[in-house]
Amino acid sequence: MISHNGPIWHEEKDTGQSLRLQVVPLKRSMKEKSPCKAFGVPVRLGAFKGRVHPDYDTPDFLRALSDCHALVFDPAARVLHEKRNRVAAVSIPVSGPLSATAAADPCIAGASGAASSAVDAVVKEFRASGFRKIKTLVVSGKAAKAWRGAAACLVRRVPTPLPLAYVERRERGLVAESYFVAARIDDAREVRDLLRTIPPEDLTRLLAALARFLVFAHNQGILHRDLSDGNLLVRSSRPGVYDLFLIDTNRIRVRREVSLLGRVRNLVRLGVPPPYRDDFLRLYLGDRRCGRALRLWYRLNKQWYTGFVAFKRALRLKRLAERLGIQ
């Protein structure tokens, strides 16, 4: 069992310490992936199959999990996102006492050790259609990928909301319904909200925390294929101190080594304000590595990505891709 005792990455104000950028292959055995695939307890709930965190393998939680559709469309649920997928904040009952680990977890809102408790969670309903649905005949569904991505983060001590469960229902081998459930992090916001609103002195501290966090994640072999500021949560316990968390974990891939050019290219989706981009790259790379060639590589990739997004918006290609189910 993998325990999660709150955020591993904790940014302390004015410590003067930083992580070193290490582009070296991680030593992994051939069985390295097994902890992520085997994480959690296998469950079968009617037509649904999936896995649940060992600390939440309780009758009430499983009963609620057997009808995730009712959870995300419950009138009491708070809809966080409604577009291609539906994301809702809900409260899920957990019968019996939680383990000491789960009850004491400061990341989990609403967790307690009482005999009749509930956990505040976020449920993501993945809606597959078109080509996305067809390819689930040969590849895992997005809920299963989100589960494995979150487990990979936990194994490597990269903070992410605690994965509670995933379930999916297949028809003729294709994923018809799938849901991923994670603990809700109290008082957390998307990084993009702070990048646009906080004063310059606080923005500098946030960018420094973000750079260190991403150095750590990349050093651990975690590569997020949609590393936008909307897929990073931040929580500030006090002014100038930030805890960061990766979300949308179905886009996470584990690499034995993340190359230097790959690391820099991975940063281009972040909405760092233009006047701070060179400083952010220097915070990530360090003064010795942040040479002219890497700055140029970052700028070219940033310009290409920005132009591609503008091009898609102008031609409404994203909406077309969603209708065809190829994005």
C-alpha positions in Angstrom: 0.0 0.0 0.0 1.2 3.5 -0.8 0.5 6.0 1.8 0.1 9.7 1.2 0.8 12.0 4.1 0.2 15.4 2.6 2.4 17.4 0.2 5.9 16.1 -0.2 6.9 19.3 -2.0 6.6 22.2 0.4 8.0 25.6 -0.7 9.5 27.5 2.2 9.9 31.2 2.0 13.4 32.6 1.6 15.3 29.4 2.4 17.9 30.1 -0.2 17.8 26.4 -1.2 17.1 25.1 -4.7 17.0 21.7 -6.5 19.7 20.9 -9.0 18.7 20.1 -12.5 19.7 16.5 -13.2 19.4 15.1 -16.6 20.4 11.6 -15.9 18.7 8.2 -16.5 16.8 7.0 -13.5 17.8 3.5 -12.4 14.7 1.3 -12.8 14.2 -2.4 -12.9 12.1 -4.2 -15.4 9.4 -4.5 -12.8 9.4 -0.7 -12.2 5.9 -0.2 -13.6 4.2 -2.8 -11.4 3.6 -0.6 -8.3 1.6 1.8 -10.4 -0.5 -0.8 -12.2 -1.1 -2.8 -9.0 -1.9 0.2 -6.8 -5.2 0.0 -5.1 -7.8 -2.8 -4.5 -9.5 -4.3 -7.6 -13.3 -3.8 -7.5 -16.2 -5.0 -9.5 -19.5 -3.0 -9.0 -22.1 -4.4 -11.3 -21.1 -3.6 -14.8 -18.2 -1.4 -13.6 -14.6 -2.5 -12.9 -11.8 -0.5 -11.5 -9.6 0.0 -8.4 -10.1 1.8 -5.1 -7.6 3.2 -2.6 -7.2 0.7 0.2 -8.1 3.3 2.9 -11.5 3.8 1.1 -12.5 0.2 0.5 -15.6 0.6 2.6 -19.2 -0.4 2.0 -20.6 3.2 1.8 -17.9 4.4 -0.4 -18.2 1.5 -2.8 -22.0 1.9 -2.9 -21.6 5.5 -4.0 -18.9 4.5 -6.4 -21.2 2.1 -8.1 -23.3 5.0 -9.4 -20.8 7.8 -10.3 -23.3 9.2 -12.8 -25.6 10.0 -9.9 -22.7 11.6 -8.0 -21.7 14.0 -10.7 -25.3 15.0 -11.5 -26.4 15.2 -7.9 -28.1 18.6 -7.2 -25.7 19.0 -4.3 -22.6 18.5 -6.5 -20.7 21.7 -7.5 -19.8 21.6 -11.1 -16.2 22.7 -11.7 -16.0 22.0 -15.4 -18.6 21.2 -18.0 -17.4 20.7 -21.6 -15.9 17.7 -23.2 -15.8 16.1 -19.7 -17.7 16.9 -16.6 -15.9 17.5 -13.3 -17.8 17.9 -10.1 -16.9 18.4 -6.4 -18.9 16.0 -4.2 -19.0 14.6 -0.7 -18.8 10.8 -0.6 -19.7 8.8 2.5 -17.1 6.5 4.0 -18.5 4.0 6.5 -16.3 2.9 9.3 -13.2 4.6 10.7 -10.6 5.8 8.2 -7.1 4.7 8.6 -4.8 7.0 10.6 -3.0 7.9 7.4 -6.2 9.0 5.6 -7.7 10.7 8.6 -4.6 12.8 9.3 -4.0 13.8 5.7 -3.9 17.6 5.6 -4.5 17.5 1.8 -7.9 15.8 2.1 -10.8 18.1 2.8 -13.6 16.6 5.0 -11.6 13.5 6.0 -12.1 12.4 9.6 -11.7 9.3 11.7 -15.3 9.2 12.9 -17.3 6.1 12.6 -19.5 7.7 10.0 -17.4 10.1 7.9 -17.3 11.6 4.5 -14.5 12.7 2.1 -14.8 15.7 -0.1 -13.8 14.5 -3.6 -13.6 15.6 -7.2 -15.2 13.2 -9.7 -14.2 13.5 -13.4 -16.5 11.9 -15.9 -14.6 11.1 -19.1 -16.9 11.2 -22.2 -15.4 9.1 -25.0 -16.7 9.4 -28.6 -15.6 8.9 -32.1 -12.0 7.9 -32.5 -11.2 8.3 -28.8 -13.8 5.7 -28.0 -12.7 3.3 -30.8 -9.1 3.3 -29.6 -10.1 2.1 -26.1 -10.5 -1.3 -27.8 -6.7 -1.6 -27.7 -5.6 1.0 -25.1 -6.6 1.9 -21.6 -9.4 4.4 -21.0 -8.7 7.8 -19.7 -9.9 7.0 -16.1 -7.4 4.1 -15.9 -4.7 6.3 -17.3 -5.5 9.0 -14.7 -5.3 6.4 -11.9 -1.9 5.1 -13.1 -0.6 8.6 -13.6 -1.6 9.6 -10.1 0.0 6.4 -8.7 3.2 7.1 -10.6 3.3 10.5 -9.0 2.8 9.1 -5.5 5.5 6.4 -6.1 7.9 9.2 -7.1 6.8 11.6 -4.3 5.5 14.2 -6.8 2.4 15.8 -5.2 -1.0 15.2 -6.7 -4.5 14.9 -5.2 -4.8 11.5 -3.5 -6.4 9.1 -6.0 -9.4 7.4 -4.4 -10.8 5.3 -7.2 -11.5 4.8 -10.8 -14.2 2.7 -12.5 -15.1 2.0 -16.1 -17.9 0.2 -18.0 -17.2 -1.4 -21.3 -19.5 -2.5 -24.1 -18.2 -4.8 -26.7 -14.7 -4.0 -25.6 -15.1 -0.2 -25.8 -15.2 2.1 -22.9 -18.8 3.3 -22.5 -18.5 5.1 -19.2 -15.5 6.0 -17.0 -14.9 8.0 -13.9 -11.8 9.0 -11.9 -12.2 10.1 -8.2 -9.6 12.0 -6.3 -9.6 13.8 -3.0 -10.3 17.5 -3.1 -7.5 19.7 -1.9 -8.9 22.4 0.4 -8.3 26.0 -0.6 -6.4 25.1 -3.8 -6.7 27.1 -6.9 -5.4 26.8 -10.5 -2.0 28.4 -10.9 -3.4 30.4 -13.8 -5.6 32.4 -11.4 -2.6 33.5 -9.4 -0.4 34.2 -12.4 -3.0 36.9 -13.5 -3.8 38.5 -10.2 -1.1 38.5 -7.6 1.3 41.4 -7.2 4.8 41.3 -8.8 6.7 40.4 -5.6 4.4 37.5 -4.9 4.5 36.4 -8.5 8.3 36.1 -8.4 8.0 33.8 -5.3 5.3 31.7 -7.0 7.4 31.3 -10.2 10.4 30.3 -8.1 8.3 27.7 -6.4 6.9 26.5 -9.7 10.3 26.2 -11.2 11.6 24.1 -8.3 8.5 21.9 -8.4 8.9 21.2 -12.1 12.6 20.4 -11.7 11.7 17.9 -9.1 9.0 16.3 -11.2 11.2 16.1 -14.3 14.1 14.7 -12.2 11.7 11.9 -11.1 10.8 11.1 -14.7 7.3 12.6 -14.6 6.4 14.2 -17.9 3.0 15.9 -18.2 1.9 16.1 -21.8 -0.5 19.0 -21.1 1.5 21.0 -18.7 -0.6 24.1 -18.7 -1.2 26.4 -15.7 -4.8 25.0 -15.6 -3.4 21.6 -14.7 -1.4 22.7 -11.7 -3.0 23.5 -8.4 -1.5 25.8 -5.8 -2.3 26.3 -2.2 -0.8 29.0 0.0 -0.8 28.3 3.7 0.7 31.7 4.4 2.0 34.6 2.3 4.9 33.6 0.1 4.6 29.9 0.8 3.2 27.6 -1.9 2.2 24.0 -2.2 1.8 22.7 -5.8 0.0 19.7 -7.1 -0.3 18.1 -10.6 -3.8 17.3 -11.9 -5.2 15.9 -15.1 -3.0 12.9 -14.5 -4.3 10.9 -17.5 -1.8 13.0 -19.5 1.2 12.0 -17.4 3.9 9.7 -18.9 6.8 8.2 -17.0 10.2 8.5 -18.7 13.5 6.9 -17.7 15.1 10.2 -18.6 13.7 13.6 -19.6 16.1 15.3 -21.9 17.1 18.9 -21.4 15.4 20.0 -24.7 12.3 18.0 -23.8 12.2 19.7 -20.4 12.3 23.1 -21.9 9.8 22.3 -24.5 7.5 20.9 -21.7 7.3 24.4 -20.2 5.9 26.3 -23.2 2.2 25.7 -22.3 2.5 27.5 -19.0 1.0 30.9 -19.1 3.9 32.8 -17.6 3.4 36.5 -18.2 5.8 37.6 -21.1 7.9 40.0 -19.0 8.8 37.1 -16.6 9.5 34.3 -19.1 13.3 34.7 -19.3 13.4 34.9 -15.5 11.3 31.8 -15.1 13.5 29.8 -17.5 16.5 30.9 -15.6 14.9 29.9 -12.3 14.2 26.5 -13.9 17.6 25.9 -15.6 19.9 27.8 -13.3 22.2 30.5 -14.4 24.9 28.2 -15.7 22.6 26.2 -18.0 20.4 29.1 -19.1 22.5 30.0 -22.2 21.5 31.7 -25.4 20.7 28.4 -27.3 18.2 27.2 -24.7 16.5 30.6 -24.4 16.2 30.6 -28.2 14.8 27.0 -28.1 12.2 28.0 -25.5 11.2 31.1 -27.4 10.8 29.3 -30.7 8.7 26.5 -29.1 6.6 29.2 -27.3 6.0 31.1 -30.5 5.1 28.0 -32.4 2.6 26.8 -29.7 1.1 30.3 -29.3 0.6 30.6 -33.1 -0.8 27.1 -33.3 -3.4 27.8 -30.6 -4.4 31.0 -32.4 -4.7 29.2 -35.7 -6.9 26.5 -34.2 -9.2 29.2 -32.6 -9.4 31.1 -35.9 -10.5 28.0 -37.8 -12.4 26.4 -34.9 -10.3 23.2 -35.4 -10.6 22.3 -31.7 -14.4 22.2 -31.9 -14.2 20.1 -35.1 -11.7 17.7 -33.5 -14.0 17.3 -30.5 -17.0 16.5 -32.7 -14.9 13.9 -34.5 -13.6 12.5 -31.3 -9.9 12.8 -32.3 -8.7 15.2 -29.6 
